[in-house]
Amino acid sequence: SGIPSDRKLKENIKQVGRSPQGYNIYEFNYTGGNVRFRGAMAQDVLQKKPMAVGIDQNYLTVDYSQIDVNMEVV
């Protein structure tokens, strides 16, 4: 299980950094929402650590316990 983290679910995406393990860190909001989050992009995680990525209703999810990026409200 994981947090919905598919690029297709997000908008206003801005890269803000990179984690020590090399994951890009982004700020974004979910499409139609106005809360800003900071976290990873499932498509990026898939390339580095496929076992941390799952699928839920045809969207990619990320198991944040397996990577060194936190999902947080900005």
GURODO-168605 format. One record per residue: x, y, z negated of N, C-alpha, C in turn. Coordinates in steps of 0.1 Angstrom, whole numbers, plus 5000, padded with zeros to 4 digits. Atoms other than C-alpha are relative to their C-alpha. Layout:
XYZXYZXYZ
...
END
This chain:
500849885000500050005000500950125000
499249884999501150355005499150125002
500749884998500150715010499950035015
500149964986498750825044501050105003
498949914998501750985059500350015015
499950004985501150965097500050155005
499949864994502151275117498750045006
501349964994498751255134499050054990
500949955010497051335101500450144995
499549885007499051655094500150115010
499849884991499352005108500950104992
499149905006501552315102501249944994
498950075005504452085098501350085002
498749925000507852245089501049914993
498950085007511052055081500750104991
499549915010512452195049501349944994
498850055006515351965041500249855004
499650154998516951615041500449944987
499750075012517151365013501449945000
498750075000520451205002500149885008
500050124991519450885020499850035014
500149964986518951085052498650015005
501449984996515151125053499750145002
500549864999513751445067498950034990
501049965010511651635042499250115007
500949904993508651835055499050064990
501149955006506052065042498950015011
501150024990502552025058498750014992
501350035006498852015052499349905008
500750104993496551745061499050085009
500849934991494451845091498650044994
501349965006491452055080500150044985
499949975014492852095045500950134998
499249885002494552395029501049994989
498950025010496752235002501349965007
498750034994500452235011500749884992
499350115006502351915005501450005005
498650034996506051815006500249855000
499750145000507051475017500649955013
499450054988508251245044499049975011
500950034989506851155078500249855003
499950154998505950785083500849965013
499350034987507350795119501550004997
498649995003510750895105500449884991
499650115009510750635077500049875007
500150124992509750365101501449975007
498850024994513050415119501149954991
498950025009515250395088499649884991
500450115010513250155065498649955003
501450054996510349975082499249944989
500750075011509549775051499250104991
500749905008508450105034498750065007
501149944992505850175061498949895001
501150094998502350015062499050075010
501149944991499150075083498749994993
501450005006495750175070499150075010
501049944991492850235094500850065012
499249964988495350265123500950124998
499149905003497350535105501249954992
498950055007500850485091500050064986
499949965014501450495053501449984996
498650015005504650535033499949964985
499850045014505450355000501150084995
499049915004507250634984500949954989
499150065010508650404957501249945006
498850064993511050264983500950105007
499149904994512550594995500350114990
499649895010514250894978499450135003
500749884998511651144988498749994991
501250005008508751244965498950075008
501249934994505251334978499550094989
500449915011504251644959499350125006
500649874996502051954961501050114999
499049895000504052264970499450114992
END
